[in-house]
Amino acid sequence: MLLSKHRAIKYTEKDEQEVTLLGSRRRHSFYLVGITTEIAKKYKNSVHAIVDNTFFAHTLKKSFKKEKRISVEPKRITLKLILELLEKKY
């Protein structure tokens, strides 16, 4: 959603399936790590992940420690936050 809005990147259903397939391979600790890594790689962009669960955010930070383009922020996800992110030029 934010890829399309702020980066003018066309993200089709085929792209989504490709990234999901590549990211789901067992070379990553979690499928979420793999998919996020593949998005950063494919679009040569940084990714900022906001994670509602503090424990899981900490686990993801450890998993992404070698990835300079991916950051993780523990933060409560609310409708207000989502609307703010859509308005913000991230």
Buried (B, 14 or more C-beta within 10 A) or exposed (E): EBBEEBEEBEBEEEBEEEBBEBBBEEEBEBEBBBBBBBBBBBBEBEBEBBBEEEEBBEBBBEBBEEBEBBBBEBEEEEEEEEEEBEEEEE
